[in-house]
Amino acid sequence: MFALVDCNNFYVACERLFAPHLEGRPVGVLSNNDGCVIARSEEFKALDIPMGIATHKITPSLRRQVTLCSSNYALYGDLSARVQDVLESRIPGLDPYSIDECFLDLCGVPGDLEALGRELITAVACKVGLPVSVGIAPSRTLAKLANRCAKRQPARPQVCVWHDARALDLEALLRELPLNGIWGIGDRLQARLAGQGIVTASALRDAPHDWLQRRFGVMVARTARELAGMPCLQPQELETPRRSVLCSRSFGKPLGDPGDIRAALRHRCQRAGEKLRRGDLQARTLGVFLRTNSSPSMPQSRTSAWADLPFPSADTLLLNRFAQALLARLWHPGMAYHKLGVMLGDLVPRRHHQPSLFDGSDPLRQERLMATWDSIRQRFGYEALTLGVQAASAAWQMQSRRRSPCYTTRWRDLPRVGSR
């Protein structure tokens, strides 16, 4: 048996945790640069404001009814780690799937599974303060579906347990469920399966597994077995290998000063290098793009340039050196630039890289330097060590006018409590 623990409306719940006056109010969380809505509370959804809508397209009458928050990923990431710690202290077989979802392997766990689900929900609520729902089933794919059913329960705690893959309510769900409602089945694969007469989850489950593997590949055949209650998928098996890393952000306001743009590029290179090292990857190519606003009343420029690195690397200093050289070719005076990005391509696993005697690299020294870099930033904060000056008030910084404090990760943002 497997459990999927999912935080309900995670970003919104994190915002409400330290602002309880937002409970019951329509709350939306905005993307980077406050561009569009990326998370909604149930009250926000009830106003028929769609996901992904641009912030400026929300009508003034609706703006007066809702609370919009800038995204605060430092807070969300820390609270996610706290939820995982609570779950792992009770069920050692923890397998995080995303920032707000965790699989639990319940093999050998004794007792009433529904009572266990209620206990997990209570523990997370007491220790962290976030609402979660729990779905339990004989396979991970069915646990995802059970969790979806749990979320639809009006009463709390929200727990759904299917002890058997042939449970009556599960059978009814699979007969009605379209294929793109199944974990790992996208729209393109759904269209291919529909071409063979497979249009529902129950039809996929009952199709011959050998035929599915020959026609659609091993992952589809395993998904069908999972729907039949035979566990054979790991979360990482559904992840596609990363082919590129992109770090791009719009500026808080249009920029024409090359110094400001160079500072923004240093910040993008820092983030790109950290993403590479977190994935134990190295890049062979690097690209930079620079764009103006799309307003027809302003001069337009959309330029990009690429360079091959002398050797595969995740060294932030090397990435920045090549990126700055590309930027010098792209920048033109008189332009008001709106967006800058760095893309790293042709990625290879670090352990597969064979150093050369002639490329001038010193991979061991670079790895030690970057490991020290990362440890300092993780221990003392990302502002403790940067490439050049990167002030929070810099002109290139994103707009985050509605960002909540980093209550759990920054000393100066700790909540203050007074008594009389």
N, C-alpha and C positions, 0 to 999 in steps of 0.2 A: 504494500500500500504506500501511496505517496500523498503528500499534502502540498498544496500551493497556498502560500500566505501572501496576500496582496494588500498593500496599503490603499485605502479608499481615498480617491481624489487627492493623491499624495501631496502635490505642490500646494494645493489650497489648504490641506490639513496642517502642513508645516507652518504656513502663514498664520493660521488661526491659533496655533499652539501658544504663541506668545502675545496674541491679540484676541482674547476671548470675546471681545465685543463684536467680532466678525462672524461669530457663530450664528447661523440662521439667516445671514445676509448673503445676497448674490456676490460672489467673489471670483475674479478672474486673474490669472497670472499671465504676464506678458513675456514675449520672447526677448532676446538680446536687443538692446537699443529701443526697447518698448515698442517694437514694430507691430506685433500681432498677438492674438490670444492663443496660448498654448495649453492652458488648463482651466477648467471651469468647475465651480461647485454645482450641486444639484439645483440650487436656487437660480444660479446663473443660466443653466441649461433651460430652465423653465421659462425664461424670457425669450427663448428662440434666438439667442445670439449664437451664430455658428462658430465652431472651432476653426481657428486660423484666420478669422476676420481681422483685417487691418484695424489698428486702434483708431485711426482717424475716421473710419467708416461707421463707427458706433454712433448712433444718433445722439444729439444732446439730451433728449428726454430719457434715453436709456442710461446715458453716462451718469445722470443724477441718481439713478436707482442702484447702481452697482459700485463695488469697490475694486479698483484695478491695482495690482501689485507688480512691481518689477521683479524679474526672476532673481533668486538668491541661491545659487547653486552650492555655495559653501555651506549654507544652512541645511539644504536638502541632503547633500552628501553625508554630512555628519549625523543627521537624524536617521538616515538609512543605515549607517553603520551601527548605530545604537539599537535599532530594531533587530538587525542581524545578530548582535551580541545576545540580546534577550532570547531569541529563538534558539541559538546554538547552545546556550546554557541549559536548555531543556531537551533539545533533540540534536545530538552531535552530527547527524547526517545532513548538514546544511549545504545547499547548492544555490548560491545567489544567481538569479537570472537577469535582473535589471535593477535599477535604483529602487524600485518599489515592489519587486516580486522576488520570492525565495521558494525554492522547492525543498521539501524535507523528506528524507527517506525514512519511512516508518517501519522498516523491516525489523522485526523483533521487539517492537514497542508494544507492551502489554496493555490490557485494559480497554475501556470504552473509547473509541476513536472520536465520537461526537463530543464526549466530555473533554477529551484532549484538545480538540479544536477550540472549545469554549475557554479552556484554561490558557491557551496561547493568546487568544484575543484579550483576555483579562490581564495577562502579564504584560503585554505590549502597552495596553492602555495605562496600567499603573506605573510601569518603569519609564516609558517614553512619552505617553500621552497622545498617541496617534491611533485612529481607528483602523482596524484591519479586518479582512474577511478570509475565511479558510475553506478551501475545497479539498476533499479527500476522496481518492479513488484508486483502483488497481494499477493505473499507469499515469505518467505525467500528462499526457494529452487529455485523458479523462479528468485529471485533477484540475486542469485549466478550465474545462467546461463546468466542473462542479463549482469552481470558484465563481464563475459567471452567474450560476444559479444562486449561489449564496448572496451575492451582491444585490440580487433582486428581492431578497427577503426584506419586508418592511421592518421587522423586529430585529433587535440585536440581542445576543451576539449572532452574527451572520455566519453560519456553518452549514455546509452541505456535504453529506457523506454518502458515497455509493460503494457499498461493500461488494457488489457484483456488477460486472459489465453488462448484465442483462436485466438490470433493475427496470421496473416498468416506467418510471418517470424518465430514466435515461433513454430507453427505447423511443419514447414519444419525442424527446428532444432531437435525437439523431435522425428521425424520419423527416423532421422539418428543417434541420440545420443546413444552410448552404455550405458549400465546400470552403469558401473563403472565411468562414467562421471557425475553421479548424486551425489550430496552432501549426504553422509551417506551410500552409496552403495559401498562396497568393492568387491574385486575379488571373495572371497568365496561366498558371497551372490549372486553375479552375476551368478556364476555357478549353484547355486540352482534354481534361477529364470529361467535360460536358460533351465534347465531340465523340466520346465513346459511350455516351449514355449514362455517365455517372454524375449525378447532379446533387446528391445529398450525402450527408455523413454516413448514414446507414448503408447506402449503396456502395460507398467506398469501403466500408468495413467488410461487407459481404462479397466484394469482388475477389477473384482468385489472386492470392498474393504472388504466386510465381509469375502470372501474367502481368500484374502491376509492376513487378520488378523489371521484367524484360521491356515493357513498353514505356514506363515512366521513371525507372530508376529505383535504387534501393531505399531512398528516403521515403518515397511515397508508399512503398510496400511496408516499411516499418511503421509509418503513420497508421496504415490500415490495421496492422496488428495491435497497435496501441489502442485504437478504438474498440478492438475486441477484448481489451483487458490484458494484453500480453506486453509487459514493459520491455522496450528495446531501444528507447531513444534517450540520449543525454542532451541537455540544453545546448552544449557547445557544438553538437553535431548539426544543429540548424543554423549555426552562424557561418556565413561565407567568409573566406579568407580576405583580409583587408588588402586592397590593392593600392590605396592612396590615403593620404592624410591632408585634410583641408582645414585651414584656420583663416577665417575671413570674418570681418565685422564692418558694419557701416560706422562712420565717424559720428560723433555727437553733433557736428556741424560741418559744412563744407570747408575743406582746407586747401590752401594754396602755398603755404610755407613749406619748403622742402625739409626743413628741420623737424617740423611736426610729423611729417609723413615718414621720415626716417625713424623717428622714435616709435611710431605706431608699428612699423615693420619689425623693429627689434622685439616688440612685445609679441607679435604674431610668430616670430621665429622661436621665441621661448616656448610658447604653447605647442608649436608643432614638434619641437624636439622632445618635449615631455611626453607627448602622445606616442611618439616613436618608441621611446625607452620604456614606457609603460607596457607596450605591446611586444617588447623585446625584438624590435624591428630596426632596420636601417634602410635609408633611401639612396637610390642611385641618381635620381633626377630631382630638380627643384624648379618650380615656376612661381612667378609673381604676376598678379593682375592688379590693375588700377583703373578705377572707373569714376566718372562724374555722375551727377544726378541726371535722371532721365527727363527732367523738365525741359520742354522744347524751347523755353525762353533763354536757356543758358547754353554756352558752347559745350559740345559733346565730345567725349573721348573715352574709348573702351580699348585698352591696350593690355597686352600680356607678353611675357618672354620666358623662355625656358633655358636651363643650362644643365649639362651633365656634370655631376660631382666627380672629382678625381678618383674617388673610391667610395663604396657604400658607407654611410655614416649616419649617426644620430647625435653628433656633436653640435650643440646649439651655436657655438662660436663659428664653426665652419659654415653651418647653414646660413647664419646671419651675414657672413662675409660675402657669400655668393649672392644672397638675396639683395643686399645693398648695391652690388654691382649691377644687377638687373634693374633695380629701381632707378638708378642713374640714367639708364637708357629710356625708361618709360616716362619719367616726369617731364612735363613741359610747362614753362612759365605762363601765367595768365589763366590757368585752368583752376576751377574750384572742384577738387576731388571729393567724392562722397564715400567711396568704399575701397578697401585694400585687402588683398588676400595672398596667402602663401599656400601652395600645393606641393606636396612631396609625392613622387611617384616611383614606379619600378621598385617596390619594397621587397626586401629579402629578410628572412629571419637572421638575427644577429649570429646565432650559433653556426649558420651555414656559410658565413663569410670567411673566405680564405685570404689572409693578408698577403700583400705583395712586397717583395724586397725593393721595388723600384718606385712605388707611388708616393714615398715620403711620409706615409702615415705611421702613427704609433698607437695602435688600437688599445693596448693596455693602458697607456697613459690617458687617452681620451676617455676610456670607460671609467677609470678611477676619478678623473676630474668631474665628469658628469654625475657620477654616483654621489660625490661630495656636494656638488651643486644641488642635486635633488634633496639630499638629506637636510641641508641647511634650510631650504625653502619649506620643506615639510615640517621641520621642527619649529622654526621661528616665524613662519608666514611667508607668503609669496612676495611680500614687499621687502623682505630682509635682504634679498640678493637679486639684482636685476641687471640686464644689459643697459647701461646708461641710466639716466634719470627717467623714471616713469611715474610721475606724480598723478595722484588720483584726480587732480583738477586740470590735467593736461587737455588741450583743445581736442585731441583725437579720441579721448575716452568716450565710451558709449553713454548715451542718455539712460539713466536709471533713477529718475526722479522719485519713483515710488518704492525703492528697494528698502526692505526691512533690515534692521541691524543683524549682524552675524552673532546672534545671542550665545551660541555654544562654541565658537571657534576664535573669537577675538576678545581680548581682555577688556578693551574699552567699551565693548558692546554688551557686557554682562548686564542683565536686568538689575535694577536697583530696587530694593525693598526697604520701606521705611515703617516706623512704628511710632505711636504716640503714647 
